[in-house]
């Protein structure tokens, strides 16, 4: 897995979460983010970000972490 591609996925997941902060708390934001990732991200992208989360996911914001765990 390329580190540049992973960095892009982390950045995108965090941006999606931040852009949906208006929907409510982390759980509400995570639901929106999870839906977005399910619909629009390729399976390989989801697998990479899930593996990153399982390895610690330090750079993911809290809502993005919950969303990825829900995939």
LINHUSUL-V528914 format. One record per residue. RES is the residue in three letters. PHI is phi in whole degrees, -180 to 180 (999 if undefined). PSI is psi in degrees with one decimal (none if undefined). NEAR is the number of other C-alpha atoms within 8 Angstrom. Layout:
res->RES phi->PHI psi->PSI near->NEAR
res->RES phi->PHI psi->PSI near->NEAR
This chain:
res->UNK phi->999 psi->125.5 near->5
res->UNK phi->-72 psi->135.6 near->5
res->UNK phi->-68 psi->-31.5 near->6
res->UNK phi->-67 psi->-42.9 near->6
res->UNK phi->-65 psi->-42.1 near->8
res->UNK phi->-63 psi->-42.4 near->11
res->UNK phi->-60 psi->-38.8 near->8
res->UNK phi->-65 psi->-41.4 near->8
res->UNK phi->-64 psi->-42.5 near->10
res->UNK phi->-61 psi->-48.0 near->11
res->UNK phi->-60 psi->-44.6 near->8
res->UNK phi->-64 psi->-44.3 near->8
res->UNK phi->-61 psi->-43.9 near->11
res->UNK phi->-65 psi->-39.5 near->11
res->UNK phi->-66 psi->-42.0 near->8
res->UNK phi->-60 psi->-42.8 near->9
res->UNK phi->-64 psi->-46.6 near->14
res->UNK phi->-65 psi->-38.5 near->7
res->UNK phi->-70 psi->-14.1 near->7
res->UNK phi->-113 psi->15.1 near->10
res->UNK phi->-56 psi->-28.2 near->10
res->UNK phi->-65 psi->-16.5 near->5
res->UNK phi->-78 psi->-14.3 near->7
res->UNK phi->142 psi->-144.4 near->8
res->UNK phi->-76 psi->178.7 near->7
res->UNK phi->-56 psi->-37.0 near->10
res->UNK phi->-66 psi->-41.6 near->9
res->UNK phi->-68 psi->-42.7 near->9
res->UNK phi->-63 psi->-43.6 near->14
res->UNK phi->-60 psi->-37.7 near->14
res->UNK phi->-63 psi->-42.9 near->9
res->UNK phi->-65 psi->-46.2 near->10
res->UNK phi->-63 psi->-44.9 near->15
res->UNK phi->-59 psi->-42.8 near->12
res->UNK phi->-62 psi->-42.5 near->8
res->UNK phi->-63 psi->-48.6 near->9
res->UNK phi->-63 psi->-40.0 near->10
res->UNK phi->-61 psi->-41.8 near->9
res->UNK phi->-80 psi->-37.0 near->6
res->UNK phi->-114 psi->-15.8 near->6
res->UNK phi->-93 psi->141.1 near->9
res->UNK phi->-66 psi->153.6 near->6
res->UNK phi->-54 psi->-41.2 near->6
res->UNK phi->-63 psi->-36.0 near->6
res->UNK phi->-66 psi->-45.1 near->9
res->UNK phi->-63 psi->-39.7 near->13
res->UNK phi->-65 psi->-40.0 near->8
res->UNK phi->-66 psi->-44.6 near->10
res->UNK phi->-72 psi->-32.9 near->12
res->UNK phi->-67 psi->-41.5 near->10
res->UNK phi->-63 psi->-38.9 near->8
res->UNK phi->-63 psi->-43.8 near->9
res->UNK phi->-62 psi->-43.0 near->13
res->UNK phi->-65 psi->-25.5 near->7
res->UNK phi->-87 psi->2.3 near->6
res->UNK phi->132 psi->-40.1 near->6
res->UNK phi->58 psi->35.6 near->9
res->UNK phi->-54 psi->-34.4 near->5
res->UNK phi->-89 psi->-2.1 near->5
res->UNK phi->-83 psi->139.3 near->11
res->UNK phi->-76 psi->164.1 near->8
res->UNK phi->-56 psi->-42.8 near->7
res->UNK phi->-67 psi->-39.8 near->12
res->UNK phi->-64 psi->-38.6 near->13
res->UNK phi->-59 psi->-47.9 near->12
res->UNK phi->-63 psi->-43.4 near->11
res->UNK phi->-60 psi->-46.2 near->13
res->UNK phi->-67 psi->-36.5 near->12
res->UNK phi->-64 psi->-27.9 near->8
res->UNK phi->-81 psi->-13.2 near->6
res->UNK phi->-66 psi->none near->8
